Amino acid sequence: MSTATAAPVDRLLYKPEEAAEALAIGRSTVYELMAEGALNYIKLGRLRRIRRADLEAYVANLTPCPPDPSTT
C-alpha cells in the first residue's frame, strides 16, 4: 500500500470561509468586503464563491502603510 499523497489542487474558486483563511482575516470581514464591492464574487445558485484572480487582485490593490517614524 502506498502512502504517497496527491499534490494539492490549485483552487479556482473559494468559499468565503476559505478566502478568509487565505487572506488571514475573519469570515465576517470577507462578507463585508463582498457587500461593499471591494472583493468581487460570483453567485452559483445560492452559493457565493470568490475567484482566485479576484483574491489576488484585492491583495494587489491594498495600499501599504507608510513606515512609522517613531520606530526608526
C-alpha positions as CSV (number, residue, x, y, z in Angstrom):
1,M,0.0,0.0,0.0
2,S,1.3,3.4,-1.0
3,T,1.4,6.3,1.4
4,A,2.1,8.9,-1.2
5,T,-0.3,11.8,-1.2
6,A,-1.5,13.7,-4.2
7,A,-0.3,17.3,-4.8
8,P,-2.7,19.9,-3.5
9,V,-5.2,21.2,-6.1
10,D,-4.7,24.8,-7.0
11,R,-8.3,26.1,-6.4
12,L,-10.1,28.3,-8.9
13,L,-13.0,29.2,-6.6
14,Y,-13.0,29.7,-2.8
15,K,-15.8,29.7,-0.3
16,P,-15.9,32.9,1.8
17,E,-14.5,30.9,4.8
18,E,-11.6,29.6,2.7
19,A,-11.0,33.1,1.3
20,A,-10.8,34.5,4.8
21,E,-8.3,31.8,5.8
22,A,-6.2,32.6,2.7
23,L,-6.3,36.3,3.4
24,A,-5.7,35.8,7.2
25,I,-8.8,37.8,8.0
26,G,-12.2,37.0,9.6
27,R,-15.1,35.4,7.7
28,S,-17.4,38.4,8.5
29,T,-14.8,40.7,7.1
30,V,-14.8,38.8,3.8
31,Y,-18.6,39.2,3.7
32,E,-18.3,42.9,4.5
33,L,-15.8,43.3,1.7
34,M,-18.1,41.5,-0.7
35,A,-21.1,43.7,0.3
36,E,-19.0,46.9,-0.2
37,G,-17.9,45.7,-3.6
38,A,-14.2,45.7,-2.5
39,L,-14.0,42.0,-3.1
40,N,-15.6,40.6,-6.2
41,Y,-17.5,37.3,-6.1
42,I,-19.8,35.2,-8.2
43,K,-23.1,33.5,-7.4
44,L,-23.8,29.9,-8.3
45,G,-27.4,29.5,-7.4
46,R,-27.5,30.4,-3.7
47,L,-23.7,29.9,-3.2
48,R,-21.2,32.7,-3.2
49,R,-17.7,31.9,-4.5
50,I,-14.6,34.1,-4.9
51,R,-12.3,33.5,-7.8
52,R,-8.6,33.2,-7.1
53,A,-7.9,36.0,-9.5
54,D,-10.3,38.3,-7.5
55,L,-8.4,37.4,-4.3
56,E,-5.1,38.2,-6.0
57,A,-6.5,41.5,-7.4
58,Y,-7.8,42.5,-4.0
59,V,-4.4,41.9,-2.4
60,A,-2.6,43.7,-5.2
61,N,-4.7,46.8,-4.7
62,L,-4.1,47.1,-1.0
63,T,-2.1,50.2,-0.1
64,P,0.9,49.6,2.2
65,C,1.0,51.7,5.3
66,P,3.9,54.2,5.4
67,P,6.7,53.5,7.8
68,D,6.2,54.6,11.4
69,P,8.7,57.4,12.0
70,S,8.8,56.7,15.8
71,T,10.3,53.2,15.1
72,T,13.3,54.5,13.1
